[in-house]
Amino acid sequence: MFLVRRLPSRSFVAQRTFSTTAITRMSTDKSDAQKNITKWASTDGHFRRQVSSFRDVIEKGGKYEPEKGRYHVFVSYACPWAHRVLITRVLLKLEDVIGLSVVSPRMGNLGWPFAAADEFPGADSDPIQNSNHMRDLYFKADPEYSGRFTVPIVWDKKNSTIVNNESSEIIRFLNTAFRDLAEPVDIDIYPEPLRKEIDDFHSWVYDTVNNGVYKCGFATTQEAYESAAGPLFASLDRLEKMIEGKTYFIGDRLTEADIRLYTTIVRFDPVYHGHFKCNVKSIRHDYPNINRWMKNLYWNEPAFKTTTNFEHIKTHYYWSHTQINPTRIVPVGPHPNIESL
């Protein structure tokens, strides 16, 4: 999706304190992204997503060879970008090939915490570096890292570094790299005959829907908000027509197009509709075809249902975004979070 390799580094005066292998970083010259971890909008009121900075791939003959047990993914159940990786890992039966750890959904000033820092139900400890927060892993991989501490990441245990933190790239090399190491599956989420159609789909869905909800939610001016809300609902209207009478968006099979859209749509009514002010329409009441498509994936594809954790999803958004919800009250609705078939 992006072509930039590394974010510009800044000069740090750092002190590291090791508790076993846990790392704490103190800095006299943090980047703006790290000093203001809960500040999302630019000075003009528009939300602009950070470019992912770790962009290596796992592939045969490459720098990072596919090996069972060598790699570990760190994710949040709350994050739609990390959710793509969770679904793909289960779909391709990679649970015994690639390890997994889940952070707490309560992201504070230090970023995503592990269970060592926040024992939220369902949160894991970091079994690799015994970290307190995701930031510790980023600084372990790059002591001068200056960006945000995002999930997902793929961690290489052999070299103690981050391979990749861009979800769209991670799901593609998960789709190909580990076929010989995992139980055979009859699924290819990025099939050659459909690649152009899938790429064309992403070209507008990413900006207006996947990222569009964030551009609405984190806008700090009326103009910025309305400039995102219009394209968001125009694209949802377009998607509603596309999926009419169909089970999947591209072709007659499940592809990454469905995975990448699902992780946004399943959060729409519980979170984005109210919290991000995306309230022109709701999925369950105004988009029957999209709603049917989403429910089919959730109820009939175990990889989708088992990785969708509404408690983590709602807690993260309503608890973590204090600039939007300073009381941190988590709403009890909607009931249900997703309707039955």
C-alpha positions in Angstrom: 0.0 0.0 0.0 2.9 2.4 0.9 6.3 2.7 -0.7 8.3 4.4 2.1 10.8 2.3 3.9 11.6 4.2 7.1 10.3 7.2 8.9 12.9 9.9 9.5 14.7 9.3 12.8 15.4 11.8 15.5 18.3 12.0 17.9 17.6 10.5 21.2 19.4 10.6 24.5 18.2 7.3 25.9 18.5 5.4 29.1 17.6 1.7 29.0 16.7 -0.2 32.1 16.6 -4.0 31.7 14.3 -6.1 33.8 15.2 -9.5 32.4 14.7 -8.4 28.8 12.0 -5.7 29.3 13.0 -2.3 28.0 12.0 1.1 29.3 12.9 4.2 27.2 13.3 7.7 28.4 14.0 10.5 25.9 14.8 14.2 25.8 13.8 14.5 22.1 10.8 12.3 21.3 9.0 12.7 18.1 5.7 14.5 18.1 3.9 11.2 17.4 5.4 9.8 20.6 5.0 12.9 22.8 1.3 13.2 21.8 0.3 9.5 21.4 -3.4 10.3 21.7 -3.3 13.3 19.3 -4.5 12.1 15.9 -5.4 15.1 13.8 -3.0 17.5 12.0 -3.0 21.2 12.7 -5.6 21.7 9.9 -8.0 19.4 11.6 -7.6 16.5 9.2 -6.5 13.0 10.2 -3.5 11.6 8.3 -2.4 8.1 8.9 1.2 7.4 9.6 3.1 5.4 6.9 4.2 2.0 8.2 8.0 1.9 8.6 9.0 -1.8 8.8 8.5 -3.2 5.4 10.4 -6.5 5.0 8.8 -9.7 3.9 9.0 -13.3 4.7 9.8 -15.4 1.6 11.9 -18.3 0.5 15.4 -17.2 -0.5 14.9 -13.8 1.2 16.3 -12.1 4.2 13.6 -13.6 6.4 13.1 -17.3 5.5 9.8 -19.1 6.4 10.5 -21.2 9.5 8.1 -22.8 11.9 8.3 -21.1 15.3 10.6 -18.3 14.2 8.0 -15.6 14.0 5.5 -14.1 16.4 2.7 -11.7 15.7 1.6 -9.0 18.2 -1.9 -7.8 17.7 -4.9 -6.2 19.4 -8.4 -7.6 19.1 -9.6 -4.0 19.0 -7.6 -2.8 16.0 -9.1 -3.4 12.6 -5.7 -3.5 10.9 -4.4 -6.2 13.3 -7.7 -8.0 12.9 -6.9 -8.7 9.3 -3.8 -10.6 10.4 -5.8 -12.5 13.1 -8.3 -13.7 10.5 -5.7 -14.7 8.0 -3.6 -16.6 10.5 -6.6 -18.7 11.4 -7.9 -19.1 7.8 -4.5 -20.5 6.7 -4.1 -22.7 9.8 -0.9 -21.0 10.9 -1.6 -21.2 14.6 1.1 -23.9 15.2 3.5 -22.1 12.8 3.4 -18.5 14.0 3.0 -17.5 17.7 0.5 -14.8 18.8 0.2 -12.3 21.7 -2.7 -9.9 22.3 -2.3 -6.5 24.0 -4.8 -4.9 26.3 -7.3 -2.7 24.6 -6.8 0.1 27.0 -4.2 2.2 25.2 -2.8 5.0 27.3 0.0 7.6 27.0 2.6 4.8 26.7 0.7 3.1 23.9 -0.6 -0.5 23.8 0.1 -2.3 27.1 0.7 -6.0 27.6 -0.8 -7.9 30.6 2.3 -7.0 32.7 1.1 -3.4 32.6 -2.7 -3.9 32.4 -4.3 -7.2 33.3 -7.3 -6.7 31.1 -9.2 -10.0 30.4 -7.8 -11.6 27.2 -4.6 -9.6 27.2 -1.3 -11.6 27.1 2.1 -11.1 28.4 5.0 -10.6 26.0 6.6 -14.1 25.9 9.6 -12.9 23.8 11.0 -9.8 25.5 8.9 -9.6 28.7 7.8 -6.1 27.6 5.4 -3.8 29.4 4.2 -2.0 26.3 4.5 -2.4 22.5 6.8 0.6 22.5 9.5 -1.5 24.1 9.5 -3.9 21.1 9.8 -0.9 18.7 12.8 0.5 20.5 14.4 -3.0 20.7 14.1 -3.2 16.9 15.2 0.4 16.3 16.6 2.5 19.2 16.0 5.6 17.2 12.4 4.8 16.1 10.4 8.0 15.9 6.9 6.9 14.8 3.8 5.6 16.5 3.8 2.2 18.3 1.2 0.4 16.1 -0.1 -3.1 15.8 0.1 -5.5 14.1 3.8 -6.4 14.0 5.6 -9.5 12.9 8.5 -10.2 15.2 11.6 -12.3 14.2 12.7 -14.2 17.3 16.0 -15.2 15.7 17.2 -11.6 15.1 15.1 -9.9 17.7 13.6 -7.4 15.4 10.4 -6.3 13.6 9.9 -7.7 10.1 6.8 -5.8 9.2 4.1 -3.6 10.7 2.0 -3.0 7.6 -1.1 -5.3 7.8 -1.8 -5.3 4.0 1.6 -6.6 3.4 1.6 -9.1 6.3 -1.5 -10.9 5.1 -0.1 -11.3 1.7 3.1 -13.0 2.8 1.2 -15.1 5.3 -0.8 -16.2 2.3 2.2 -17.6 0.5 5.3 -18.1 2.7 4.2 -20.8 5.0 2.3 -23.2 2.8 4.9 -26.0 3.2 4.9 -25.7 7.0 1.2 -25.7 7.7 -1.8 -28.0 7.3 -3.0 -27.8 3.7 -5.9 -25.4 3.1 -7.9 -24.8 -0.1 -7.9 -21.1 0.1 -5.9 -18.3 -1.6 -6.9 -14.9 -0.4 -5.0 -13.1 -3.2 -5.5 -15.4 -6.3 -3.6 -14.4 -9.5 -6.7 -14.1 -11.7 -8.4 -11.7 -9.3 -5.5 -9.6 -8.3 -6.2 -6.5 -10.5 -9.8 -6.5 -9.4 -8.8 -6.8 -5.7 -6.3 -4.0 -6.1 -8.8 -1.8 -7.8 -11.3 -2.5 -5.0 -8.7 -1.5 -2.3 -7.8 1.7 -4.2 -11.1 3.3 -3.1 -12.3 1.3 -0.2 -9.1 1.9 1.9 -9.2 5.7 1.6 -12.9 6.2 2.0 -14.1 3.4 4.2 -11.2 1.7 6.1 -9.5 4.9 6.8 -12.5 7.1 6.1 -14.1 6.2 9.5 -10.9 7.5 11.2 -10.9 10.6 9.2 -14.4 11.3 10.5 -13.7 10.4 14.1 -10.4 12.2 14.5 -11.4 15.3 12.6 -11.1 18.5 14.7 -12.9 20.9 12.3 -16.3 20.7 10.8 -14.9 21.0 7.3 -12.5 18.1 7.9 -15.3 15.9 9.3 -17.7 16.6 6.5 -15.1 16.1 3.8 -14.6 12.6 5.1 -18.3 11.7 5.9 -19.5 12.3 2.4 -17.1 9.9 0.6 -17.6 7.4 3.4 -21.3 7.0 2.9 -21.1 7.3 -0.9 -18.7 4.3 -0.8 -21.0 2.4 1.5 -23.8 3.0 -0.9 -21.6 1.7 -3.7 -20.7 -1.4 -1.7 -24.3 -2.1 -0.9 -25.0 -2.3 -4.7 -21.9 -4.4 -5.4 -22.7 -7.1 -2.9 -26.4 -7.5 -3.8 -27.1 -11.2 -4.6 -23.4 -12.1 -3.9 -21.6 -13.9 -1.1 -18.2 -12.3 -1.6 -17.1 -9.0 -3.1 -14.6 -10.2 -5.6 -15.3 -13.3 -7.6 -17.1 -16.3 -6.1 -14.6 -17.0 -3.3 -13.3 -15.4 -0.1 -10.4 -13.1 -0.7 -8.5 -10.4 1.1 -11.1 -7.9 -0.2 -13.6 -9.4 2.2 -11.1 -9.7 5.1 -10.0 -6.1 4.8 -13.5 -4.7 4.6 -15.0 -7.0 7.3 -12.8 -5.6 10.0 -14.2 -2.1 9.4 -17.8 -3.1 8.9 -18.1 -5.3 12.0 -17.0 -2.3 14.1 -19.3 0.2 12.4 -22.5 -0.1 14.4 -20.8 -0.8 17.8 -18.2 1.9 17.5 -17.9 4.1 14.4 -21.6 5.0 14.2 -21.6 6.8 17.5 -18.0 7.3 18.7 -16.7 8.5 15.3 -19.9 10.3 14.3 -20.5 8.1 11.3 -24.2 8.3 12.0 -25.8 9.1 8.6 -26.8 5.5 8.3 -26.1 2.2 10.2 -25.2 -1.1 8.7 -28.0 -3.1 10.3 -30.8 -0.7 9.4 -29.7 0.9 6.2 -27.5 -1.5 4.3 -29.2 -4.9 4.2 -26.8 -6.4 1.6 -23.7 -5.4 3.5 -25.3 -6.6 6.7 -26.1 -10.0 5.2 -22.5 -10.3 3.9 -21.0 -9.4 7.2 -23.3 -11.8 9.2 -22.5 -14.6 6.8 -18.8 -14.2 7.4 -19.2 -13.9 11.2 -21.5 -16.9 11.7 -20.3 -19.3 8.9 -16.5 -18.6 8.9 -14.9 -19.5 12.2 -11.8 -17.5 11.5 -14.0 -14.4 11.6 -16.1 -15.1 14.6 -13.3 -16.4 16.8 -11.2 -13.4 16.2 -14.0 -10.8 16.7 -13.9 -9.6 20.3 -16.5 -7.0 20.9 -15.4 -6.4 24.5 -11.9 -5.4 23.4 -13.2 -3.4 20.4 -15.6 -1.2 22.4 -13.4 -0.8 25.4 -10.5 0.3 23.3 -12.2 3.0 21.3 -14.4 4.4 24.2 -11.7 4.1 26.8 -8.6 5.1 24.9 -9.8 8.1 22.9 -10.2 10.6 25.7 -10.2 13.6 23.4 -13.5 12.2 22.0 -14.9 10.5 25.1 -13.2 12.1 28.2 -15.5 10.2 30.6 -14.3 6.8 29.2 -17.9 5.5 29.6 -18.4 2.4 27.4 -21.9 2.1 26.0 -23.9 -1.0 26.6 -25.4 -1.2 23.1 -26.0 -1.9 20.4 -28.0 -5.1 21.3 -26.8 -7.4 19.9 -23.4 -6.4 18.7 -24.1 -8.4 15.5 -27.4 -9.8 14.5 -28.1 -13.5 13.9 -28.5 -14.8 10.4 
